[in-house]
Amino acid sequence: MQLAAIVLACGISAAESLPAPAIQEQLAAIFRRQMEPRGYRVLSVSIGCRASETARIGEEPDLSGADIPSLVVVAIDDGGKRRFCPCRIEAERQVLAASGDFEPGTMVSQSDFRKVWVAAARAGGGLSSFPFEGSAQLLARMKAGAILMPGFLQKPIVMQPNRLVKVEVKNGAVQIDSYMLSQSSGAVGDSIPFLNQETGKSLYARITGPDTASLEIE
């Protein structure tokens, strides 16, 4: 599937974008430094005003916000004067997309999604990695190719309060099984308190499955 990158609008047309190679190279380096650690890749950068080869960025644009802005205005110092020029960024971000059609309530895992590069504006808050270990329950209907968004998944609750649970207690190479009373509900991977009925003390252990948990003592 070929996904075209989106051009972030800057209020200029391609015909109005005038060449300024040195400035464009400076901007590209700045945007890559700010955006690549967040999962973006910058494909191209252009500005909407003419600049000489000796022009420099007057003030570094800040793209550290949650979303890539639709308009970037750059201060350029050229010939002792400062101008403010609109720019254009072509960028993409890698996100998880559904590999098939899924109904709400379906149990899904990492294998049900594939990583794809999409236009920065389309990527929005899409997830780039599966947020849970193992499987999770889908809360929304998803068509093949739809982007996985925060809030689309929840971990299934496998532990209820006041259950007698087998807890594997590990201390180095030593492992013993103890039965404790769960004091909260939770999903696989959650750490919740368990009551040791012999000592009357509560200890936090990680849920490993229905009525099972694991506790490592250092």
N, C-alpha and C positions, 0 to 999 in steps of 0.2 A: 504494500500500500504506500503510495507516494504522498507525502504530506508537505504541502507548500508552507514555507515560513511566512509569517505575517510581517508586514512593514508597520512599525509603530508610527502612527500619524504625527506629523510635525507641522502640518499646515502648509506644506510645499509639495509641488509636483516634481516628477522626475526631471522634467524639462527645466525647472527652476534651480535645480541643484547644480551649483557651479564647482568646478574642480578646486580642491585645496588639499593635495595629497599629504603634506606634512601634518596638517591639523587632523586630518582623518586618521592617520596612523597613530597620532597621540591619543585621540579619542577612543580608537579601537582598543589600544592597550589599557586605557583606564576602564572601559566597560568590561573587557574580559577579566581584568583583575577583580572587579566588583561582582560580576555576574557568574563566572564559571564556578566558584566555590558553592554557589546556590543551585547548581545543576543546569544553568543556561549555557548555550553556546552562541557566540556572536558570529553571524555570517557576514555582515557588511555594515559599514557606517558611512554616512555622507552628510554634508552640511549644506545649508541653503544660502550661503553667501561666499563671496570670493575672498581668499586670503593668500598672502604671499608665503613663500617658502620659509621666511623667518618668523612668521606668526607663531604665537604660543598660547596655550590655554591660560586664561587669566585666573580662573577659579575652577577647580575640579568639580564636575557635576557629581552629585551624590545619588546613586541608585540603590542604596542600602535598604529602602523601604520594602514592605511585604510584596508589593506589586510593581512591575515595571511600568513607569508612567507612560501615558500616551503621547506626551509632549516633553521634549527635552530642549531647553534653551541653554546655550553654552556661551560663556564670556570669553572673547578672544582679544588678546592684546596684539596689535599689529601696527607698526610704524608709530609707536607712542600713543596710539588711541585704543580705547576699549570699545568693542562692539558686542552686541548680543545676537547670536545667530541660531536659528532653529536647526535641529539635526534629525536625522532619520536612522533608526537602528533596525536591522533585520536580525531577529533572534529566535531561538527555539529552546524548548525545555523537554527533558525526557520524563514521561509519566507512565503510569500503569493503565492499560486499556483492556477491557473485557475481551476474552477470546471467544465468547459465545453469548447467547441470550440467556439471561438469568432472571428468575422471578423473586420477589421479596420472600424472605424466609429460607432461601437456598443457602446451604453451607458451602463456602468457597475457601480456597487457599491460594497461595502464591502461584501455583501452577495454572490457575484459572485466568491469569492475567499475563500480558506481555508488555514489555517496555517499548514505547514508541516515541519518536521525536515529533512534537507538535509545535505550531506557532505559539510564541510567547503569550499572546493575548488569549488564545484558546486554552492554554494550559491552566491558567488561573491558579486555584489552590489545589490542583490535582496532585495525588500522592505519587511519589516516585519509588516507593518501596512498600511492601505489604506490612501493615502496622502490628500484626500479631504473630505469635508462634502458632503453627498448626492452622486449624480451620477457624472461621468466624462466620457469623450469620449475616446475610445480606439484608439490609433494611429497605432497599430501593430496587425498583425494576431497572435492569441494565440491558441495553442492546449491545450486540457485538461491536467493538470499537469504541464504546462509551468510556470516558475517563473516570477512574475511581477517585471519588472525592471524600474528604473528611466527613464523618457522620454517616457514611453509607454502610458501615460495618459495626457489629457489636460481638463481643466474645460471648459464647453461650455460658450461662450460669450452670455449673456442675456441682457446686457445693452449697448446701443450705445450713443454717445455724442449728446447733444442738444435735449434730450427727456424730456418732462414734466413728472416728476416722483412724485408719492405719497410717501412722507417721513413721517414715524411715528416718532414723536419726543417725547421721554420719559424723564421725570424728576421726579424720584421717582415714586409715585403712579399716577402722572398726565401724561396723554398722549393726544397729539393733532396731527392732520394730517395737513401737509403742502405740498404744491406743489412747487417743485424746479426743476431747469434745470440741467440735468446731464452734466458734463464737460469732461467726459472720458468714455471709454468702460470698461467692466469688467464682471466677472463671479460671481455667487452666493458666498457670503462670502468675496468678495473683498471690501475694503474701497476706495471709490473714491470721488472727490470733486463735490459738488452740489452748484449751484448758487441760493441764496435766492433773487429773483427778487425784493422783496419789500425793502430789506436793501442794496442790492448790494454786500453782503458779501458771500464768499464761505465757506462751511462747509463740513467736511468729514462724510459720512454716509456709513453704510454697506449694500451692495446689498442683498436683501432677495428674489428676484424673478424678472421676467420681469416687468420693470417699477415700481418696489416697492423697498423701502430701509428703514432702521431703524437708528435712531440717538439717543443715550443716553447721556443726559446732567447730569453731576455730580454736 
